[in-house]
Amino acid sequence: MLSAEDRAAIEALHHAWLSAELRGDVTALFGFCTSVPVWLPPNEPPLCGAAAIQHWLEHQPHATLRRIDIHHLEISGIGSFACKHAIFRSVVDSAEGSTVVNGVHSWLLQRDDAGVWRVWVVAWTIA
């Protein structure tokens, strides 16, 4: 089981990630990750490593993330491994207007040798 301190650290990481995402700060997002992060976007092949993720992000349609609402945040784990799941509702602005995107996201996390929780795998689905 995770300690209360581990849960609090992961929840703080979750909030810091959301803040960076809303700012469009990809550098900060990578700073929260392990040395070789893996992203599993819906209906896409896996993205392994920061360079692959950065390339994928650069080729996404231009949009501005305006809001992220999180529901049913769950954190569990044991030792130096943890997972986080949540339901999200995002508002995204693009040239076509505002769109609401609903889905579920999950993280696998690993605590590094310094005791810092890092995001290893990010997966999400959209409705």
DSSP file (Angstrom, degrees, kcal/mol; ACC not computed):
  #  RESIDUE AA STRUCTURE BP1 BP2  ACC     N-H-->O    O-->H-N    N-H-->O    O-->H-N    TCO  KAPPA ALPHA  PHI   PSI    X-CA   Y-CA   Z-CA
    1    1 A M              0   0    0      0, 0.0    78,-0.4     0, 0.0     2,-0.2   0.000 360.0 360.0 360.0 149.3    0.0    0.0    0.0
    2    2 A L        -     0   0    0     75,-0.4     2,-0.1    76,-0.1    75,-0.1  -0.564 360.0-119.5 -79.8 146.0    1.1    3.6   -0.6
    3    3 A S     >  -     0   0    0     -2,-0.2     4,-2.4     1,-0.1     5,-0.2  -0.343  26.6-107.9 -75.7 165.5    1.7    5.8    2.4
    4    4 A A  H  > S+     0   0    0      1,-0.2     4,-2.3     2,-0.2     5,-0.2   0.858 122.9  54.6 -61.4 -34.7   -0.3    9.0    2.9
    5    5 A E  H  > S+     0   0    0      2,-0.2     4,-2.4     1,-0.2    -1,-0.2   0.905 107.4  49.1 -65.8 -41.5    2.9   10.9    1.9
    6    6 A D  H  > S+     0   0    0      2,-0.2     4,-2.5     1,-0.2     5,-0.2   0.935 111.6  48.9 -62.9 -45.8    3.1    9.0   -1.4
    7    7 A R  H  X S+     0   0    0     -4,-2.4     4,-2.5     1,-0.2    -2,-0.2   0.914 112.1  48.8 -59.9 -42.7   -0.5    9.6   -2.2
    8    8 A A  H  X S+     0   0    0     -4,-2.3     4,-2.4     2,-0.2    -1,-0.2   0.899 111.0  50.4 -64.8 -40.2   -0.1   13.3   -1.4
    9    9 A A  H  X S+     0   0    0     -4,-2.4     4,-2.1     2,-0.2    -2,-0.2   0.900 112.3  46.7 -65.1 -40.3    3.0   13.5   -3.6
   10   10 A I  H  X S+     0   0    0     -4,-2.5     4,-2.5     2,-0.2    -2,-0.2   0.897 112.0  50.4 -69.3 -39.5    1.2   11.8   -6.5
   11   11 A E  H  X S+     0   0    0     -4,-2.5     4,-2.2    -5,-0.2    -2,-0.2   0.896 110.4  50.0 -64.7 -38.9   -1.8   14.1   -6.1
   12   12 A A  H  X S+     0   0    0     -4,-2.4     4,-2.4     2,-0.2    -2,-0.2   0.898 110.6  50.2 -64.7 -39.9    0.5   17.1   -6.1
   13   13 A L  H  X S+     0   0    0     -4,-2.1     4,-2.7     2,-0.2    -2,-0.2   0.912 108.3  53.4 -62.3 -43.1    2.2   15.8   -9.3
   14   14 A H  H  X S+     0   0    0     -4,-2.5     4,-2.3     1,-0.2    -2,-0.2   0.924 111.3  45.1 -56.6 -47.3   -1.3   15.4  -10.8
   15   15 A H  H  X S+     0   0    0     -4,-2.2     4,-2.2     1,-0.2    -1,-0.2   0.885 112.5  50.7 -67.9 -38.3   -2.2   19.0  -10.1
   16   16 A A  H  X S+     0   0    0     -4,-2.4     4,-2.4     2,-0.2    -1,-0.2   0.893 109.9  51.3 -64.9 -39.1    1.2   20.3  -11.3
   17   17 A W  H  X S+     0   0    0     -4,-2.7     4,-2.9     2,-0.2    -2,-0.2   0.945 109.5  49.2 -61.7 -48.8    0.7   18.3  -14.6
   18   18 A L  H  X S+     0   0    0     -4,-2.3     4,-2.4     1,-0.2    -2,-0.2   0.904 110.9  50.5 -59.3 -41.8   -2.8   19.8  -15.1
   19   19 A S  H  X S+     0   0    0     -4,-2.2     4,-1.6     2,-0.2    -1,-0.2   0.929 112.2  46.4 -61.6 -46.1   -1.4   23.3  -14.6
   20   20 A A  H  X>S+     0   0    0     -4,-2.4     5,-2.7     1,-0.2     4,-0.8   0.893 111.1  53.1 -63.9 -39.4    1.4   22.7  -17.1
   21   21 A E  H ><5S+     0   0    0     -4,-2.9     3,-0.7     1,-0.2    44,-0.2   0.916 108.1  49.7 -62.2 -43.3   -1.0   21.2  -19.6
   22   22 A L  H 3<5S+     0   0    0     -4,-2.4    -1,-0.2     1,-0.2    -2,-0.2   0.828 112.3  48.1 -65.6 -31.3   -3.3   24.3  -19.3
   23   23 A R  H 3<5S-     0   0    0     -4,-1.6    -1,-0.2    -5,-0.2    -2,-0.2   0.602 111.2-122.6 -80.7 -11.9   -0.2   26.5  -19.9
   24   24 A G  T <<5 +     0   0    0     -4,-0.8     2,-1.3    -3,-0.7    -3,-0.2   0.787  56.4 157.2  72.8  27.7    0.9   24.4  -22.9
   25   25 A D     >< +     0   0    0     -5,-2.7     4,-1.7     1,-0.2    -1,-0.2  -0.658  13.0 168.7 -93.0  83.9    4.2   23.8  -21.1
   26   26 A V  H  > S+     0   0    0     -2,-1.3     4,-2.5     1,-0.2     5,-0.2   0.850  75.3  60.4 -64.7 -35.7    5.5   20.6  -22.7
   27   27 A T  H  > S+     0   0    0      1,-0.2     4,-1.6     2,-0.2    -1,-0.2   0.914 105.6  47.9 -59.3 -43.0    9.0   21.1  -21.1
   28   28 A A  H  > S+     0   0    0      2,-0.2     4,-0.9     1,-0.2    -1,-0.2   0.909 108.7  54.6 -63.9 -41.6    7.4   21.0  -17.6
   29   29 A L  H >< S+     0   0    0     -4,-1.7     3,-1.2     1,-0.2     4,-0.4   0.933 108.4  47.9 -58.3 -46.4    5.4   17.8  -18.6
   30   30 A F  H >< S+     0   0    0     -4,-2.5     3,-1.3     1,-0.3    -1,-0.2   0.830 104.2  62.1 -64.3 -30.3    8.6   16.0  -19.6
   31   31 A G  H 3< S+     0   0    0     -4,-1.6    -1,-0.3     1,-0.3    -2,-0.2   0.724 101.0  53.1 -66.1 -20.9   10.2   17.1  -16.4
   32   32 A F  T << S+     0   0    0     -3,-1.2    87,-2.6    -4,-0.9    -1,-0.3   0.525 100.8  84.8 -86.8  -7.4    7.5   15.1  -14.5
   33   33 A C  E <  S-a  119   0A   0     -3,-1.3    87,-0.2    -4,-0.4    76,-0.1  -0.439  83.4-101.6 -98.3 165.4    8.3   12.0  -16.4
   34   34 A T  E     -     0   0A   0     85,-2.4    -1,-0.2    -2,-0.1    85,-0.1  -0.164  52.5 -90.4 -67.5 175.4   10.8    9.1  -16.2
   35   35 A S  E    S+     0   0A   0      1,-0.3    15,-0.4    14,-0.1    -1,-0.1   0.782 124.5  31.3 -65.7 -26.2   13.8    9.2  -18.5
   36   36 A V  E    S-     0   0A   0     13,-0.1    -1,-0.3    14,-0.1    -2,-0.1  -0.709  84.1-171.0-131.7  82.9   11.9    7.3  -21.2
   37   37 A P  E     -     0   0A   0      0, 0.0    12,-3.5     0, 0.0     2,-0.4  -0.334   9.0-149.9 -72.4 156.4    8.2    8.1  -20.9
   38   38 A V  E     -aB 121  48A   0     82,-2.8    84,-2.5    10,-0.2     2,-0.4  -0.997   8.6-167.3-127.5 127.1    5.5    6.2  -22.9
   39   39 A W  E     -aB 122  47A   0      8,-2.5     8,-2.9    -2,-0.4    84,-0.2  -0.941   6.7-164.0-114.2 139.2    2.3    7.8  -24.1
   40   40 A L  E     -a  123   0A   0     82,-3.2    84,-1.3    -2,-0.4     3,-0.1  -0.725  14.3-171.4-120.6  78.2   -0.6    5.7  -25.4
   41   41 A P    >   -     0   0    0      0, 0.0     3,-1.4     0, 0.0    84,-0.1  -0.361  38.0 -87.4 -69.8 152.1   -2.9    8.1  -27.2
   42   42 A P  T 3  S-     0   0    0      0, 0.0    83,-0.1     0, 0.0    81,-0.0  -0.328 107.1  -0.7 -62.1 136.5   -6.3    6.7  -28.4
   43   43 A N  T 3  S+     0   0    0      1,-0.2    82,-0.0    -3,-0.1    -3,-0.0   0.763 113.5 102.6  58.2  29.9   -6.3    5.0  -31.8
   44   44 A E  S <  S-     0   0    0     -3,-1.4    -1,-0.2     3,-0.0     3,-0.1  -0.928  78.9 -97.6-134.6 157.4   -2.6    5.7  -32.2
   45   45 A P        -     0   0    0      0, 0.0     0, 0.0     0, 0.0     0, 0.0  -0.389  57.3 -82.5 -69.4 158.0    0.6    3.6  -32.0
   46   46 A P        -     0   0    0      0, 0.0     2,-0.6     0, 0.0    -6,-0.2  -0.286  37.7-140.5 -59.9 145.4    2.5    3.9  -28.7
   47   47 A L  E     -B   39   0A   0     -8,-2.9    -8,-2.5    -3,-0.1     2,-0.6  -0.953  18.4-167.4-110.5 115.3    4.9    6.8  -28.4
   48   48 A C  E     +B   38   0A   0     -2,-0.6     4,-0.4   -10,-0.2   -10,-0.2  -0.913  50.6   5.7-112.9 115.6    8.1    5.8  -26.6
   49   49 A G  S  > S-     0   0    0    -12,-3.5     4,-2.1    -2,-0.6     5,-0.2   0.062  86.0 -83.4  96.8 153.9   10.5    8.5  -25.4
   50   50 A A  H  > S+     0   0    0    -15,-0.4     4,-3.0     1,-0.2     5,-0.2   0.849 124.0  56.1 -61.0 -37.6   10.4   12.3  -25.3
   51   51 A A  H  > S+     0   0    0      2,-0.2     4,-2.4     1,-0.2    -1,-0.2   0.923 109.5  45.4 -64.2 -43.5   11.5   12.8  -28.9
   52   52 A A  H  > S+     0   0    0     -4,-0.4     4,-2.1     2,-0.2    -1,-0.2   0.901 115.4  47.6 -65.6 -40.5    8.6   10.6  -30.2
   53   53 A I  H  X S+     0   0    0     -4,-2.1     4,-2.7     2,-0.2    -2,-0.2   0.930 112.0  49.5 -66.3 -45.2    6.1   12.3  -28.0
   54   54 A Q  H  X S+     0   0    0     -4,-3.0     4,-2.4     1,-0.2    -2,-0.2   0.915 110.9  50.2 -59.3 -44.6    7.4   15.8  -28.9
   55   55 A H  H  X S+     0   0    0     -4,-2.4     4,-0.9    -5,-0.2    -1,-0.2   0.917 111.7  48.2 -60.1 -44.8    7.1   14.9  -32.7
   56   56 A W  H >< S+     0   0    0     -4,-2.1     3,-0.8     1,-0.2    -2,-0.2   0.922 111.3  50.1 -62.6 -45.0    3.6   13.7  -32.2
   57   57 A L  H >< S+     0   0    0     -4,-2.7     3,-1.6     1,-0.2    -2,-0.2   0.896 106.1  55.9 -61.4 -40.7    2.6   16.8  -30.3
   58   58 A E  H 3< S+     0   0    0     -4,-2.4    -1,-0.2     1,-0.3    -2,-0.2   0.724 107.1  51.2 -64.8 -20.9    4.0   19.1  -33.0
   59   59 A H  T << S+     0   0    0     -4,-0.9    -1,-0.3    -3,-0.8    -2,-0.2   0.220  86.3 105.8-104.0  14.2    1.9   17.4  -35.6
   60   60 A Q  S <  S-     0   0    0     -3,-1.6     3,-0.1     1,-0.1    -3,-0.0  -0.632  85.4 -90.5 -86.5 151.3   -1.4   17.7  -33.7
   61   61 A P        -     0   0    0      0, 0.0     2,-0.2     0, 0.0    -1,-0.1  -0.321  52.8 -95.9 -58.4 143.7   -4.0   20.3  -34.9
   62   62 A H        +     0   0    0     -3,-0.1    33,-0.5    -4,-0.1     2,-0.3  -0.449  63.6 148.6 -65.5 127.3   -3.5   23.7  -33.2
   63   63 A A        -     0   0    0     -2,-0.2     2,-0.5    31,-0.1    31,-0.2  -0.978  40.4-130.7-155.1 157.8   -5.8   24.0  -30.3
   64   64 A T  E     -C   93   0A   0     29,-3.1    29,-3.1    -2,-0.3     2,-0.6  -0.969  17.3-137.5-118.4 123.7   -5.9   25.7  -26.9
   65   65 A L  E     +C   92   0A   0     -2,-0.5    27,-0.2   -44,-0.2     3,-0.1  -0.701  26.9 173.9 -79.0 118.1   -6.8   23.8  -23.8
   66   66 A R  E     +     0   0A   0     25,-3.1     2,-0.3    -2,-0.6    26,-0.2   0.768  58.4   4.2 -97.6 -31.3   -9.1   26.1  -21.8
   67   67 A R  E     -C   91   0A   0     24,-1.3    24,-2.1     2,-0.0     2,-0.4  -0.995  48.5-164.4-158.5 145.9  -10.2   23.9  -18.9
   68   68 A I  E     -C   90   0A   0     -2,-0.3     2,-0.5    22,-0.2    22,-0.2  -0.969   9.3-169.3-134.7 120.4   -9.8   20.5  -17.4
   69   69 A D  E     -C   89   0A   0     20,-3.1    20,-2.0    -2,-0.4     2,-0.4  -0.928  10.2-157.0-107.7 133.5  -12.3   19.1  -14.8
   70   70 A I  E     +C   88   0A   0     -2,-0.5     2,-0.3    18,-0.2    18,-0.2  -0.910  12.5 178.3-114.9 137.0  -11.3   15.9  -13.0
   71   71 A H  E     +C   87   0A   0     16,-2.8    16,-2.8    -2,-0.4    -2,-0.0  -0.968  60.8  13.9-133.8 150.4  -13.7   13.5  -11.3
   72   72 A H  E    S-     0   0A   0     -2,-0.3     2,-0.4    14,-0.2    -1,-0.2   0.895  71.6-169.2  55.6  48.8  -13.2   10.2   -9.5
   73   73 A L  E     -     0   0A   0     13,-0.2     2,-0.4    -3,-0.1    13,-0.2  -0.557   6.0-175.1 -69.0 125.7   -9.4   10.5   -9.0
   74   74 A E  E     -C   85   0A   0     11,-2.9    11,-2.5    -2,-0.4     2,-0.4  -0.990   9.4-175.4-127.9 134.4   -8.0    7.2   -7.8
   75   75 A I  E     +C   84   0A   0     -2,-0.4     2,-0.3     9,-0.2     9,-0.2  -0.997  14.5 154.6-129.5 130.9   -4.5    6.5   -6.7
   76   76 A S  E     +C   83   0A   0      7,-2.4     7,-3.1    -2,-0.4     2,-0.3  -0.954   8.0 120.1-147.1 166.5   -3.1    3.1   -5.7
   77   77 A G  E     -C   82   0A   0     -2,-0.3   -75,-0.4     5,-0.3     2,-0.3  -0.955  39.6-118.8 162.2-177.8    0.2    1.2   -5.6
   78   78 A I  E >   -C   81   0A   0      3,-2.0     3,-1.9    -2,-0.3     2,-0.1  -0.977  69.7 -23.0-153.0 139.7    2.8   -0.6   -3.6
   79   79 A G  T 3  S-     0   0    0    -78,-0.4     0, 0.0    -2,-0.3     0, 0.0  -0.375 127.4 -16.4  61.9-127.2    6.4    0.1   -3.0
   80   80 A S  T 3  S+     0   0    0     -2,-0.1    31,-2.5    30,-0.1     2,-0.4   0.241 122.5  79.4 -98.5  13.4    7.9    2.2   -5.8
   81   81 A F  E <   +CD  78 110A   0     -3,-1.9    -3,-2.0    29,-0.2     2,-0.3  -0.958  52.0 162.8-123.2 142.3    5.1    1.7   -8.3
   82   82 A A  E     -CD  77 109A   0     27,-1.9    27,-3.0    -2,-0.4     2,-0.3  -0.960  21.7-147.6-147.7 163.2    1.7    3.4   -8.5
   83   83 A C  E     -CD  76 108A   0     -7,-3.1    -7,-2.4    -2,-0.3     2,-0.4  -0.981   6.9-162.5-134.2 151.5   -1.2    4.0  -10.8
   84   84 A K  E     -CD  75 107A   0     23,-2.0    23,-2.6    -2,-0.3     2,-0.3  -0.999   8.6-178.4-133.4 133.2   -3.5    6.9  -11.1
   85   85 A H  E     +CD  74 106A   0    -11,-2.5   -11,-2.9    -2,-0.4     2,-0.3  -0.970   8.6 160.6-130.4 146.8   -6.9    6.9  -12.9
   86   86 A A  E     - D   0 105A   0     19,-2.0    19,-2.5    -2,-0.3     2,-0.4  -0.985  36.5-121.9-159.3 155.6   -9.4    9.7  -13.4
   87   87 A I  E     -CD  71 104A   0    -16,-2.8   -16,-2.8    -2,-0.3     2,-0.3  -0.862  37.7-165.0 -95.4 135.1  -12.3   10.8  -15.5
   88   88 A F  E     -CD  70 103A   0     15,-2.8    15,-2.1    -2,-0.4     2,-0.4  -0.884  22.5-166.2-125.4 156.7  -11.8   14.1  -17.2
   89   89 A R  E     -CD  69 102A   0    -20,-2.0   -20,-3.1    -2,-0.3     2,-0.3  -0.960  21.0-175.4-136.3 117.5  -13.8   16.7  -19.1
   90   90 A S  E     -CD  68 101A   0     11,-3.1    11,-2.9    -2,-0.4     2,-0.5  -0.863  20.4-146.0-117.2 149.4  -11.8   19.2  -21.1
   91   91 A V  E     -CD  67 100A   0    -24,-2.1   -25,-3.1    -2,-0.3   -24,-1.3  -0.975  22.3-173.2-112.7 123.9  -12.8   22.3  -23.0
   92   92 A V  E     -CD  65  99A   0      7,-2.9     7,-2.6    -2,-0.5     2,-0.4  -0.966  11.2-153.0-122.9 129.8  -10.6   22.9  -26.1
   93   93 A D  E     +CD  64  98A   0    -29,-3.1   -29,-3.1    -2,-0.4     2,-0.2  -0.863  25.8 155.8-101.9 135.3  -10.7   25.9  -28.4
   94   94 A S  E >   - D   0  97A   0      3,-1.8     3,-1.7    -2,-0.4   -31,-0.1  -0.812  61.3 -81.0-141.1-177.1   -9.7   25.6  -32.1
   95   95 A A  T 3  S+     0   0    0    -33,-0.5     3,-0.1     1,-0.3   -32,-0.1   0.780 129.6  55.1 -60.3 -26.0  -10.3   27.4  -35.3
   96   96 A E  T 3  S-     0   0    0      1,-0.3    -1,-0.3     3,-0.0     2,-0.3   0.542 120.3-102.9 -84.8  -7.1  -13.6   25.5  -35.5
   97   97 A G  E <   -D   94   0A   0     -3,-1.7    -3,-1.8     2,-0.0    -1,-0.3  -0.765  59.3 -25.4 119.2-166.4  -14.8   26.7  -32.1
   98   98 A S  E     -D   93   0A   0     -2,-0.3     2,-0.4    -5,-0.2    -5,-0.2  -0.650  54.3-171.8 -88.8 141.8  -15.0   25.2  -28.6
   99   99 A T  E     -D   92   0A   0     -7,-2.6    -7,-2.9    -2,-0.3     2,-0.5  -0.990  17.8-139.7-132.4 140.1  -15.2   21.5  -28.1
  100  100 A V  E     -D   91   0A   0     -2,-0.4     2,-0.5    -9,-0.2    -9,-0.2  -0.884  19.2-164.8 -98.2 128.6  -15.9   19.5  -24.9
  101  101 A V  E     -D   90   0A   0    -11,-2.9   -11,-3.1    -2,-0.5     2,-0.4  -0.967   4.1-170.4-118.0 122.5  -13.8   16.3  -24.7
  102  102 A N  E     +D   89   0A   0     -2,-0.5    25,-3.2   -13,-0.2     2,-0.3  -0.864  25.9 114.1-110.6 145.2  -14.7   13.6  -22.2
  103  103 A G  E     -DE  88 126A   0    -15,-2.1   -15,-2.8    -2,-0.4     2,-0.4  -0.975  54.1 -90.3-177.6-167.6  -12.6   10.6  -21.3
  104  104 A V  E     -DE  87 125A   0     21,-1.2    21,-2.5    -2,-0.3     2,-0.4  -0.988  30.0-165.4-129.1 137.7  -10.6    8.6  -18.8
  105  105 A H  E     -DE  86 124A   0    -19,-2.5   -19,-2.0    -2,-0.4     2,-0.3  -0.954   2.8-170.1-125.5 151.1   -6.8    8.9  -18.3
  106  106 A S  E     -DE  85 123A   0     17,-3.1    17,-2.7    -2,-0.4     2,-0.4  -0.985   2.5-164.2-136.0 145.3   -4.4    6.6  -16.5
  107  107 A W  E     -DE  84 122A   0    -23,-2.6   -23,-2.0    -2,-0.3     2,-0.5  -0.962  11.5-152.9-124.4 146.4   -0.8    6.9  -15.4
  108  108 A L  E     -DE  83 121A   0     13,-2.1    12,-2.9    -2,-0.4    13,-1.7  -0.980  27.5-167.3-107.1 133.4    1.7    4.4  -14.3
  109  109 A L  E     -DE  82 119A   0    -27,-3.0   -27,-1.9    -2,-0.5     2,-0.4  -0.873  14.4-160.8-123.8 153.6    4.3    6.0  -12.0
  110  110 A Q  E     -DE  81 118A   0      8,-2.5     8,-2.5    -2,-0.3     2,-0.5  -0.999  19.0-132.3-133.3 136.1    7.6    5.0  -10.6
  111  111 A R  E     - E   0 117A   0    -31,-2.5     6,-0.3    -2,-0.4   -31,-0.0  -0.772  30.8-139.9 -85.7 125.7    9.4    6.5   -7.6
  112  112 A D    >   -     0   0    0      4,-2.9     3,-2.2    -2,-0.5    -1,-0.0  -0.142  30.4 -89.7 -80.5 179.1   13.0    7.3   -8.5
  113  113 A D  T 3  S+     0   0    0      1,-0.3    -1,-0.1     2,-0.1    -2,-0.0   0.739 127.6  56.6 -62.8 -23.5   16.1    6.8   -6.4
  114  114 A A  T 3  S-     0   0    0      2,-0.1    -1,-0.3     1,-0.0     3,-0.1   0.465 121.4-107.3 -86.1  -1.1   15.7   10.3   -5.0
  115  115 A G  S <  S+     0   0    0     -3,-2.2     2,-0.4     1,-0.3    -2,-0.1   0.587  75.2 137.6  87.9  10.8   12.2    9.4   -3.8
  116  116 A V        -     0   0    0      1,-0.0    -4,-2.9  -107,-0.0     2,-0.3  -0.781  54.1-126.8 -94.9 131.1   10.5   11.6   -6.4
  117  117 A W  E     - E   0 111A   0     -2,-0.4     2,-0.4    -6,-0.3    -6,-0.2  -0.613  30.3-170.4 -75.8 132.2    7.4   10.1   -8.2
  118  118 A R  E     - E   0 110A   0     -8,-2.5    -8,-2.5    -2,-0.3     2,-0.5  -0.950  25.5-117.6-125.4 143.8    7.7   10.2  -12.0
  119  119 A V  E     +aE  33 109A   0    -87,-2.6   -85,-2.4    -2,-0.4   -10,-0.2  -0.697  35.3 169.2 -80.7 125.1    5.1    9.5  -14.7
  120  120 A W  E     +     0   0A   0    -12,-2.9   -82,-2.8    -2,-0.5     2,-0.4   0.837  64.2  22.2-102.0 -51.4    6.2    6.5  -16.7
  121  121 A V  E     -aE  38 108A   0    -13,-1.7   -13,-2.1   -84,-0.2     2,-0.5  -0.975  59.8-169.7-126.1 134.2    3.1    5.7  -18.9
  122  122 A V  E     +aE  39 107A   0    -84,-2.5   -82,-3.2    -2,-0.4     2,-0.3  -0.992  13.3 170.3-121.5 125.9    0.2    7.9  -19.8
  123  123 A A  E     +aE  40 106A   0    -17,-2.7   -17,-3.1    -2,-0.5     2,-0.3  -0.981   2.7 171.8-132.8 146.2   -2.8    6.4  -21.5
  124  124 A W  E     - E   0 105A   0    -84,-1.3     2,-0.3    -2,-0.3   -19,-0.2  -0.995  17.1-156.7-151.9 156.5   -6.2    8.0  -22.2
  125  125 A T  E     - E   0 104A   0    -21,-2.5   -21,-1.2    -2,-0.3     2,-0.4  -0.915  11.9-149.6-125.4 155.4   -9.5    7.3  -24.0
  126  126 A I  E       E   0 103A   0     -2,-0.3   -23,-0.3   -23,-0.2   -25,-0.0  -0.979 360.0 360.0-128.6 145.6  -12.0    9.8  -25.3
  127  127 A A              0   0    0    -25,-3.2   -24,-0.1    -2,-0.4    -1,-0.1   0.446 360.0 360.0 -86.9 360.0  -15.7    9.4  -25.6
